[in-house]
Amino acid sequence: MKLEAKEWIERGNYRVSKLYEFSKDCFIQLVEIKGKVGDHYHKVQTEVFVIVEGEGKMKIDGEEYEVSCGSVLLCKPGAIHSAEGNMKVLVFKYNYKENDTFWLEK
């Protein structure tokens, strides 16, 4: 099965497309970042980020990482994270809950 972005949801400096849903709380999405995604966290969900195109910086729990194609990062619940650059990121979401994104900056 080939996973392809079909419908995009625009969110300012980034957009998302759900690629595959294993269950309501576990899915894969493609995130395309153009600029900065500000500091935020999730109380219950875990995210695994796989950079598939482009480059930039990601900050997770106070640690800043230079990322490019092939970089893989883990973001546990409660970890404040952000991203900046021009990149496409596969995001594996586990234990997803609606309204579980808390922004620290707009």
C-alpha positions in Angstrom: 0.0 0.0 0.0 1.4 3.4 -1.0 0.7 6.2 1.5 -0.2 9.5 -0.2 -1.3 12.9 1.0 -4.8 13.5 -0.4 -6.4 16.1 1.8 -4.4 18.8 3.5 -5.5 20.9 6.5 -3.8 24.3 6.5 -2.5 25.6 9.9 -0.5 28.8 9.1 3.2 27.9 8.7 2.4 24.2 8.4 -0.1 21.8 7.0 -1.1 18.2 7.8 -2.5 15.3 5.9 -3.5 12.0 7.6 -2.0 9.1 5.6 -3.2 6.1 7.5 -5.3 5.4 10.6 -4.5 2.3 12.7 -7.2 3.3 15.2 -8.7 6.5 16.5 -5.8 7.1 18.8 -2.9 5.8 16.5 -2.2 7.1 13.0 0.5 8.5 10.6 0.3 12.0 9.2 2.5 14.0 6.9 3.4 17.5 8.1 4.8 20.1 5.7 6.5 22.9 7.6 7.3 26.2 6.0 8.7 28.5 8.6 8.2 28.1 12.4 5.9 25.9 14.4 5.9 27.4 17.9 6.3 25.8 21.3 3.6 23.4 22.3 3.1 20.1 24.1 0.6 17.2 24.4 -0.4 15.8 27.8 -1.0 12.2 26.7 0.2 11.6 23.2 3.6 10.4 22.0 5.0 11.4 18.6 7.7 10.0 16.5 9.1 12.4 13.9 10.8 11.1 10.7 12.2 13.8 8.4 11.5 12.7 4.8 12.5 15.9 2.9 14.2 19.2 3.6 16.0 20.4 6.7 15.6 22.6 9.8 15.7 22.6 13.6 13.5 20.8 16.1 13.5 21.5 19.8 12.2 18.8 22.2 12.3 19.2 25.9 15.0 21.9 25.9 17.3 20.0 23.5 17.8 21.5 20.0 18.4 19.2 17.0 19.6 20.0 13.5 17.4 17.7 11.3 17.5 16.6 7.7 16.2 13.7 5.6 16.5 10.5 7.7 16.5 12.1 11.1 14.2 10.4 13.6 13.1 12.0 16.9 10.9 10.9 19.8 8.6 13.3 21.7 7.1 11.9 24.9 3.9 13.3 26.5 4.5 16.6 28.3 7.7 17.4 26.3 7.6 21.0 25.0 8.5 21.0 21.3 8.8 23.2 18.2 10.2 23.2 14.7 11.6 25.6 12.2 12.6 25.2 8.6 11.3 23.9 5.3 10.7 20.2 5.6 8.3 17.3 5.3 7.9 15.2 8.4 6.2 11.8 8.9 4.6 11.9 12.3 3.5 8.7 14.0 1.0 9.6 16.7 0.3 7.2 19.6 -2.4 7.7 22.3 -3.8 10.6 20.3 -6.7 12.6 22.0 -8.7 15.5 20.6 -7.8 18.9 22.2 -4.5 17.6 23.5 -2.3 20.3 22.0 -1.4 23.2 24.3 0.4 26.2 22.7 2.8 28.2 24.7 3.2 30.9 22.0 1.0 32.0 19.1 
